[in-house]
Amino acid sequence: MSSISSKEIEQKEWVDQTRFVEILREWVTALERKQDFTTLIKGESFVIPRDAVSKARFRVEYEIDEGDHEFELTMKWQ
């Protein structure tokens, strides 16, 4: 299981709507309950510890580039 470390990791995966909604619900529930959040990306487990929220910055972004629309939610912490 991967956790927060100093090594560089970038893992991305396109998922269907059902999985996307599932991830969002699990993340929101963990945030509301102040619990760790664990998710799988390309079969690899990642943990966002509950104390990361108190250190985090949050960003909401909407972008249009050459007709492609992108909506992004970001939580960033150290």
N, C-alpha and C positions, 0 to 999 in steps of 0.2 A: 504494500500500500504506500502510495506517495503522500507526503505531507509537505508543509511549508519548509523550504530549505533555501540555501543560497544558490543552488544550481539553476541554470536556465532551463525552463520547460515551456513548450508551447504545443498544446494539443487541441485540435479543432476537429469537429465532426458535424456533418449535416445530419439532422434527424427529422423524422416526420412530425406532423403536428401533434399527434398523440404523445410522443416521447417529449416533445418540447414543453407541452402543458404539464406533463408529469414532473419534469425537472423544475419548472417554475413553482409549482405547488409545493414540492418538497423543500425548495430553497426558502420560500416565504414562510412556511411552517417552522422551519429551523430558525429563521430570523425572529419570528414572533415569540417562539418558545425559548430563545437564547440558547440554542443547542448547536452542536457541531453539525455541519452539513457534509454529507458524503455523496459523491456522484461518480458515475462511470463515463469516461470518454474514450472511445475506441478500445473498450475492454480494460482500461486502466483506472484504478480507483484514486480519487482525489478528495482530500478533506479540507474544508474551510472551518477552522476552529471557531467556536462561539465567541471568543474574545477578539477575533479579527474585526467584528462589527464595530466595536468601540473605537478602533483605530482607523476605520475605513473612510474613504471618500467615495461618494456615489455620483455617477454621471448618467444622464439620459441623453441620447443622441439620435437625431434623425438626419439622414443624408440622402441626397439625390445626386447621382453621378451618371451622366449619359443615359438617362432613362431608368437606371436601376435605383430602387429605393431600399434604404437600409435603416432599421430601427435597432438600436443597441442599448443594452443596460450594462453598466460597468460598476463593479465594486472593486476598489483598489486599496491595498494595505501593505504594510511592511511587517 
